[in-house]
Structure formats: structure tokens, C-alpha cells
Amino acid sequence: LLIPSKDSISLKLDLPKSDKKSLLNIITTELEDSVAFDIENYFISFHESKEKDPKGLQKFQITLVPRDFIRSGLDLCKKAGIEPLLVSNVSAGLE
């Protein structure tokens, strides 16, 4: 299932180095402080950028997609007899 860029929000965050286990909590906290809407209604995906940071921070590409949008897309696939193997957005492959 491919999510069009127009139906998602993408942003970059520079974060201190941390273990993968803590990343989602850190990213969630940063987003809550950065955006003017309730992120509970959004699916959050992230990946580390290949960009190097002179300050030693980790650079991340963050994508937010409304949960209702994903549910609707998956429901349409189910009605059509299609089982998506992957949910992705256009910008996910652009690094």
C-alpha cells in the first residue's frame, strides 16, 4: 500500500545518539513539542539519514500518516481481495 506524499507529513529531526529501544519515545516526545496536533492519531515511521552531522547528532527522517487514512486504505485492499505486504510512502525511498 503506497501512501501519497500529499497525505503524509515529513520532517527531519536531529537527535542525540541513543539506543534503538529509546528512539521511538524520544521521537514521540520531540514531535509532541514540535507539532500543533495530537500525534496519537498518527502512525509514526522514521529512519536514520545518511547525512553526517558535525555535532555528532543522529539525523532522522520522520513521516506521520493519519491512522484513519491507513485504515481506510487497508479496508479498500481487503474489499478488493488484496493483502498488502508493505505500507510505505513515496519519500521513504528517496534518500
C-alpha positions as CSV (number, residue, x, y, z in Angstrom):
1,L,0.0,0.0,0.0
2,L,1.6,3.2,-1.1
3,I,0.8,6.4,0.8
4,P,0.9,9.5,-1.4
5,S,3.2,12.3,-0.1
6,K,0.3,14.7,0.0
7,D,-1.4,12.5,2.6
8,S,1.6,12.4,5.0
9,I,3.8,14.8,6.9
10,S,7.5,14.6,6.7
11,L,10.1,16.3,8.8
12,K,13.7,15.9,9.9
13,L,14.9,15.8,13.5
14,D,18.4,15.9,14.8
15,L,18.7,13.9,18.0
16,P,21.4,12.9,20.4
17,K,22.8,9.4,20.0
18,S,20.7,6.8,21.7
19,D,19.9,3.2,21.6
20,K,17.1,2.0,19.2
21,K,14.9,0.9,22.1
22,S,14.7,4.6,23.3
23,L,14.3,6.2,19.9
24,L,10.5,6.0,19.5
25,N,10.0,7.5,22.9
26,I,12.4,10.3,22.2
27,I,11.0,11.0,18.7
28,T,7.4,11.0,20.1
29,T,8.4,13.5,22.8
30,E,10.1,15.7,20.2
31,L,7.1,15.6,17.9
32,E,4.7,16.4,20.8
33,D,6.8,19.6,21.4
34,S,7.0,20.4,17.7
35,V,3.6,20.0,16.1
36,A,0.3,21.6,16.8
37,F,-1.9,18.5,16.6
38,D,-2.4,15.3,18.6
39,I,0.2,12.7,17.3
40,E,-1.8,9.9,18.9
41,N,-3.9,9.9,15.7
42,Y,-0.9,9.4,13.5
43,F,1.3,6.5,12.6
44,I,5.0,7.4,13.1
45,S,7.7,6.0,11.0
46,F,11.4,7.0,11.0
47,H,14.7,6.1,9.6
48,E,18.2,7.4,10.2
49,S,19.5,9.7,7.5
50,K,22.9,9.1,5.8
51,E,23.7,12.7,6.3
52,K,26.6,13.3,8.7
53,D,26.2,15.8,11.5
54,P,29.3,17.8,12.6
55,K,27.9,18.0,16.2
56,G,27.6,14.2,16.4
57,L,23.8,14.1,16.4
58,Q,21.8,11.5,14.6
59,K,19.6,12.8,11.8
60,F,16.3,11.2,11.2
61,Q,13.6,11.5,8.5
62,I,10.2,11.2,10.3
63,T,6.9,10.5,8.5
64,L,3.5,10.9,10.0
65,V,0.4,9.4,8.4
66,P,-3.1,9.7,9.8
67,R,-4.1,6.3,11.3
68,D,-7.6,6.7,9.7
69,F,-6.0,7.1,6.3
70,I,-4.1,3.8,6.7
71,R,-7.1,2.0,8.0
72,S,-9.2,3.2,5.0
73,G,-6.5,2.1,2.6
74,L,-6.2,-1.3,4.2
75,D,-10.0,-1.7,4.2
76,L,-10.1,-1.0,0.5
77,C,-7.4,-3.5,-0.2
78,K,-9.3,-6.1,1.8
79,K,-12.5,-5.5,-0.1
80,A,-10.5,-5.9,-3.3
81,G,-9.1,-9.2,-2.1
82,I,-5.5,-7.7,-1.9
83,E,-3.3,-8.3,1.1
84,P,-0.6,-5.6,1.1
85,L,2.9,-6.8,2.1
86,L,4.1,-3.3,2.9
87,V,2.7,0.1,3.8
88,S,5.1,2.8,2.6
89,N,5.2,6.3,1.3
90,V,6.9,7.8,-1.7
91,S,9.5,9.7,0.2
92,A,10.7,6.6,2.0
93,G,12.9,5.6,-0.9
94,L,14.3,9.0,-1.7
95,E,17.5,9.0,0.4
